[in-house]
Amino acid sequence: MNEQLKRDLGRYVDLLLEKSTAEKPFWNKEVERSGKVNKWNYIDGCMISAVISLYDMTKEKRYLDFAVSFVNSFIDAEGNVSTYKIEDYNLDNVCAAKNLFPLYDLTGDERYRKAMDHFRDQLREQPRTEEGNFWHKKIYPNQVWLDGLYMAQPFYMTYGNRFEKMGTCPDSIRQFKAVEAHMKDPANGLYYHGYDASKEMYWADPVTGCSRNFWLRSIGWFSLALADTADAIPETLYYEKRYLMDLLKDLTDSLIHFQDAGGMFWQVVDQGGREGNYLETSGTALIATAILRGVRLGFLPESYAAYGERAFDGIIDRYFSVGADGTINLGGICLVAGLGGQNHRDGSYEYYISEPVVENESKGVAPLLMAYTEMLRREKGEKTAL
């Protein structure tokens, strides 16, 4: 990675942070477009995760100060989280809670330790399918989305490791196994975006319960969920850890067959080149991070780093731009995609390519910065031996 790109990415982060407050985060385009007051959410949570990763890599205190100030805007001295409602039973809300672990370790502030318990309480009461998987949200009964594995499982496993003597591990592994059993396509090794255990939703196949297509970002969420959840398991739980490691390698082996010559992946993964399809930033960056992190942690062979580096470079080449006036932008980011809801999101190919494509949105920016920190770690030679 050349020095000019490092300088440009550093300036890009500075610009994002300078333009953002907890009330109006520049990178949260969903809040910006809605005109509503910002709430505790996974979009900001992903960005704060990236900022903490930058601090961990660079030790530049301004990154930690920003993360602390941002998170403290939502958490009071007693650990209560404003705008968060446990009764929503929304796995997306758990995502940002994983930042509480490093913030607690770095600051010793007890508010973070108290706040963790609120999110653990949510998962304790979270509605489940008959097989035991968390519903994605209360408003989506019996539905399991790949997104939800990233939103909840790294927090769930980390909390269990630190405070419950790994008591959450069997439950978490069962949920991953159910996803593998129901949502993996045996023909190509990819995973469908959603699964309806009741098989009643209009977007679900009446036989399999799965949605119809392979949406890139959902697979990206899932790949990073595998890496981060495996990382939270101690080596003493040898077989559980290696189950997730093997699942990550298996998914990576499947994905690389769909990687474009330029390094990126398509919005609808297996239909590259079809009219309307496009190379998408957020999912590519999530996969790049999962691969590079997996290699660093010893979950993937060293040779796989080339796939992660190609994905990172592909995003930079296609969508990262620096203007003559000093403006910096990251494009090619799908704003949002889901299943069901008020907009009748049917999981069709036409649906996935119809959602807005935006610039400088956290769902693309955050994983790109996470991949960037992994690239920097590779330059330093950081490696974990299992």
C-alpha positions in Angstrom: 0.0 0.0 0.0 1.6 3.3 -1.1 2.1 6.2 1.2 -0.1 8.5 -0.7 -3.1 6.2 -0.3 -2.4 6.1 3.5 -2.4 9.9 3.6 -5.6 10.1 1.6 -7.4 7.5 3.8 -6.1 9.4 6.9 -7.5 12.6 5.6 -10.8 10.9 4.7 -11.2 9.7 8.2 -10.5 13.2 9.6 -13.1 14.7 7.3 -15.7 12.2 8.3 -15.1 12.7 12.0 -15.0 16.5 11.7 -18.4 16.5 10.0 -20.0 14.2 12.5 -21.6 14.3 15.9 -23.7 11.8 17.7 -26.8 13.8 16.8 -25.8 14.2 13.1 -23.3 11.6 12.0 -22.3 12.5 8.4 -21.8 8.8 7.5 -25.3 7.8 8.4 -27.3 8.5 5.3 -30.4 6.8 6.5 -30.7 9.2 9.3 -29.8 12.1 7.1 -32.5 11.2 4.5 -35.1 10.6 7.1 -34.6 14.0 8.9 -35.2 12.2 12.2 -33.2 12.4 15.4 -30.4 9.9 15.5 -30.8 6.9 17.8 -28.6 4.0 19.0 -28.1 2.0 15.8 -25.8 -0.5 14.1 -24.8 1.9 11.3 -23.0 4.2 13.8 -21.9 1.1 15.7 -20.0 -0.2 12.6 -18.3 3.2 12.2 -17.3 3.4 15.9 -15.9 -0.2 15.6 -13.7 1.1 12.7 -12.6 4.1 14.7 -11.6 1.9 17.6 -9.7 -0.4 15.2 -7.8 2.7 14.0 -7.0 3.7 17.5 -5.8 0.1 18.3 -3.6 0.2 15.2 -2.2 3.8 15.4 -2.6 4.6 19.1 -3.7 8.1 18.1 -5.7 9.3 21.0 -8.1 11.4 19.0 -9.7 8.3 17.6 -10.3 6.9 21.1 -11.6 10.3 22.3 -14.1 10.5 19.4 -15.4 7.0 20.1 -15.8 7.7 23.8 -17.5 11.0 23.2 -19.9 9.5 20.6 -20.9 6.4 22.7 -21.2 8.5 25.9 -23.8 10.6 24.1 -26.1 7.6 24.4 -25.1 6.0 27.7 -25.5 7.6 31.1 -23.5 7.0 34.3 -25.7 4.1 35.3 -25.3 2.3 31.9 -28.8 3.1 30.6 -28.8 3.5 26.8 -31.0 6.3 25.5 -33.2 5.7 22.5 -32.7 1.9 22.9 -35.7 -0.3 23.7 -35.2 -3.8 24.7 -38.8 -4.7 23.8 -38.1 -4.1 20.1 -36.0 -7.3 20.2 -34.0 -6.0 17.3 -30.7 -7.8 16.7 -29.4 -4.7 14.8 -29.3 -2.8 18.1 -26.9 -5.4 19.6 -24.2 -4.7 17.0 -23.0 -1.4 18.5 -22.8 -3.1 22.0 -19.7 -5.0 21.0 -17.8 -1.7 21.1 -18.5 -1.6 24.9 -15.9 -4.3 25.5 -12.8 -2.4 24.2 -14.1 0.9 25.6 -14.4 -0.7 29.0 -10.9 -2.2 28.8 -9.4 1.1 27.6 -11.1 3.4 30.0 -12.3 1.3 33.0 -15.6 3.3 32.9 -18.2 1.2 34.6 -21.0 2.6 32.6 -19.9 0.3 29.7 -19.9 -2.8 31.9 -23.4 -1.9 33.1 -24.7 -1.3 29.6 -23.4 -4.6 28.3 -25.9 -6.3 30.7 -28.8 -4.6 29.0 -28.0 -6.1 25.7 -27.3 -9.5 27.2 -30.8 -9.3 28.8 -32.2 -8.7 25.3 -30.6 -11.8 24.0 -31.8 -13.8 27.0 -35.4 -12.8 26.1 -35.0 -12.6 22.3 -37.8 -14.6 20.5 -36.5 -17.7 18.7 -37.4 -20.1 15.9 -38.4 -23.6 17.0 -34.8 -24.7 16.3 -33.5 -22.0 18.6 -32.3 -19.2 16.3 -32.9 -15.6 17.3 -35.6 -13.9 15.3 -34.0 -11.0 13.4 -36.4 -8.6 14.9 -39.7 -8.8 16.8 -41.5 -7.4 13.8 -40.1 -10.3 11.6 -41.4 -13.4 13.3 -39.6 -16.7 12.7 -37.1 -15.0 10.3 -33.4 -15.5 10.4 -31.3 -13.1 8.3 -27.6 -13.5 7.6 -27.1 -9.9 8.8 -28.3 -10.9 12.3 -25.4 -13.3 12.8 -23.0 -10.3 12.6 -25.2 -8.1 14.6 -25.5 -10.4 17.6 -23.2 -13.3 17.7 -19.8 -11.6 18.2 -21.3 -9.7 21.2 -23.0 -12.9 22.5 -19.9 -15.0 22.3 -17.6 -12.3 23.8 -20.0 -11.7 26.7 -20.2 -15.4 27.3 -16.4 -15.8 27.3 -15.8 -12.9 29.7 -18.7 -13.2 32.1 -20.4 -16.6 31.8 -17.6 -19.1 31.6 -18.4 -19.6 27.8 -21.9 -20.6 28.7 -23.2 -19.0 25.5 -21.0 -21.0 23.2 -23.1 -24.1 22.7 -26.2 -21.9 21.9 -24.2 -19.7 19.5 -22.7 -22.7 17.6 -26.2 -24.3 17.3 -27.4 -21.2 15.6 -24.6 -21.1 13.1 -25.2 -24.8 12.4 -28.9 -24.2 11.7 -27.9 -21.4 9.3 -25.5 -23.7 7.5 -28.2 -26.4 7.3 -31.0 -24.2 6.0 -29.4 -21.2 4.2 -26.4 -22.6 2.4 -26.9 -23.6 -1.2 -25.1 -26.9 -1.7 -24.5 -26.2 -5.4 -22.4 -23.1 -5.0 -21.6 -22.8 -1.3 -23.2 -19.3 -1.0 -25.8 -18.4 1.6 -29.3 -17.0 1.0 -30.1 -13.6 2.5 -33.0 -14.8 4.7 -34.8 -17.9 6.0 -38.4 -18.0 7.2 -38.8 -20.9 9.5 -42.6 -20.8 9.2 -42.3 -20.8 5.3 -45.2 -18.4 5.2 -43.6 -15.1 4.0 -44.2 -14.1 0.3 -40.5 -13.9 -0.3 -39.7 -17.4 1.1 -39.5 -20.6 -0.9 -42.5 -22.7 0.3 -40.2 -25.8 0.5 -36.9 -24.4 1.8 -38.1 -21.2 3.5 -35.2 -19.3 1.9 -35.2 -16.1 0.0 -34.5 -16.2 -3.7 -31.0 -14.6 -4.1 -27.5 -14.2 -2.8 -27.2 -10.6 -1.6 -23.6 -9.5 -1.3 -23.7 -7.5 1.9 -25.6 -10.1 3.8 -22.9 -12.7 2.9 -20.3 -10.1 3.9 -21.9 -9.7 7.3 -21.9 -13.4 7.7 -18.3 -13.9 6.7 -17.1 -11.3 9.3 -19.5 -12.8 11.9 -17.6 -16.1 11.4 -14.2 -14.4 11.9 -15.2 -12.3 14.8 -17.2 -14.9 16.7 -14.4 -17.5 16.2 -12.0 -14.9 17.6 -14.1 -14.6 20.8 -13.8 -18.4 21.5 -10.8 -19.4 23.6 -8.5 -22.1 22.2 -9.7 -24.5 25.0 -12.9 -24.9 23.1 -11.0 -26.4 20.2 -13.8 -28.0 18.2 -16.2 -25.1 18.4 -13.6 -22.6 17.3 -12.5 -24.8 14.4 -16.1 -25.3 13.3 -16.4 -21.6 12.7 -12.9 -21.4 11.1 -13.8 -24.3 8.7 -17.1 -22.5 7.9 -15.2 -19.3 7.1 -12.7 -21.2 4.8 -15.5 -23.0 3.1 -17.4 -19.8 2.4 -14.2 -18.0 1.2 -13.5 -20.9 -1.1 -17.0 -20.5 -2.6 -16.8 -16.7 -2.9 -13.5 -16.5 -4.7 -15.1 -18.2 -7.7 -17.4 -15.1 -8.0 -14.7 -12.4 -7.5 -14.4 -10.1 -10.4 -11.2 -9.6 -12.3 -10.8 -6.2 -10.6 -11.1 -7.8 -7.2 -14.7 -6.8 -6.2 -17.9 -8.7 -5.8 -21.3 -8.1 -7.4 -24.4 -6.8 -5.6 -26.2 -10.1 -6.5 -23.2 -12.3 -6.1 -23.7 -15.1 -8.6 -25.1 -12.9 -11.5 -22.1 -10.8 -12.5 -22.6 -8.9 -15.7 -26.3 -9.2 -15.7 -28.1 -6.0 -16.7 -28.4 -3.7 -13.7 -26.0 -5.6 -11.5 -23.0 -3.7 -10.2 -19.8 -4.1 -8.2 -20.7 -3.1 -4.7 -18.5 -1.6 -2.0 -19.9 -2.6 1.4 -20.1 -6.3 0.8 -16.7 -6.4 -0.9 -15.2 -4.5 2.0 -16.7 -6.8 4.6 -15.4 -9.9 2.8 -12.0 -8.2 2.5 -11.9 -7.6 6.2 -13.1 -11.1 7.0 -10.4 -12.7 4.9 -7.5 -10.5 6.0 -8.6 -10.8 9.7 -9.0 -14.5 9.2 -5.5 -14.8 7.8 -4.0 -12.7 10.6 -5.7 -14.8 13.3 -4.6 -18.0 11.7 -8.1 -19.0 10.7 -7.3 -19.0 6.9 -4.1 -20.0 5.1 -1.6 -17.2 4.4 -2.1 -17.5 0.7 -5.7 -16.3 1.1 -4.6 -12.8 2.0 -4.2 -12.2 -1.8 -8.0 -12.4 -2.2 -8.6 -9.9 0.6 -5.9 -7.5 -0.8 -7.4 -7.7 -4.3 -10.9 -6.9 -2.9 -9.5 -3.9 -1.0 -7.5 -2.6 -4.0 -10.5 -3.1 -6.2 -12.7 -0.8 -4.1 -9.9 1.8 -4.0 -9.4 1.7 -7.8 -13.1 1.9 -8.7 -14.8 3.9 -6.0 -12.4 5.9 -3.9 -11.8 9.3 -5.3 -9.8 12.4 -4.4 -10.8 15.6 -6.1 -8.5 18.5 -7.1 -10.3 20.6 -4.5 -9.5 18.2 -1.7 -12.8 16.4 -1.5 -12.7 12.7 -0.9 -15.5 10.3 -1.6 -16.2 6.6 -1.4 -19.0 5.4 -3.7 -20.7 2.2 -4.8 -22.5 1.6 -1.5 -25.9 0.1 -1.4 -27.8 2.2 1.0 -30.1 -0.5 2.5 -31.7 -3.8 1.5 -34.0 -6.2 3.4 -36.9 -8.6 3.2 -40.6 -7.9 3.7 -41.6 -4.7 5.5 -43.7 -1.8 4.3 -42.0 -1.6 0.9 -42.8 -5.2 0.0 -39.1 -6.2 -0.4 -39.5 -9.5 -2.2 -35.9 -10.6 -2.5 -35.9 -10.6 -6.3 -33.0 -9.7 -8.5 -34.9 -6.6 -9.5 -35.4 -5.6 -5.9 -31.7 -5.8 -5.0 -30.5 -3.7 -7.9 -33.3 -1.1 -7.3 -32.1 0.1 -3.9 -30.2 3.5 -3.9 -26.5 3.6 -4.3 -24.8 6.3 -2.3 -21.4 7.7 -1.2 -19.7 8.0 2.2 -22.1 5.7 4.0 -20.9 3.8 7.1 -22.0 0.4 5.8 -19.3 0.9 3.1 -16.9 3.2 4.8 -16.6 1.3 8.1 -15.7 -2.1 6.6 -13.3 -0.4 4.2 -11.5 1.2 7.2 -11.5 -2.1 9.0 -9.9 -3.7 6.0 -7.4 -0.8 5.9 -6.3 -1.5 9.5 -5.9 -5.2 8.6 -3.7 -4.1 5.7 -1.6 -2.0 8.0 -1.3 -4.9 10.4 0.0 -7.1 7.6 2.6 -4.5 6.8 3.7 -4.6 10.4 3.8 -8.4 10.3 1.2 -9.0 12.9 0.1 -12.6 13.0 -1.6 -14.9 15.6 -0.4 -18.5 15.8 -3.0 -21.0 16.8 
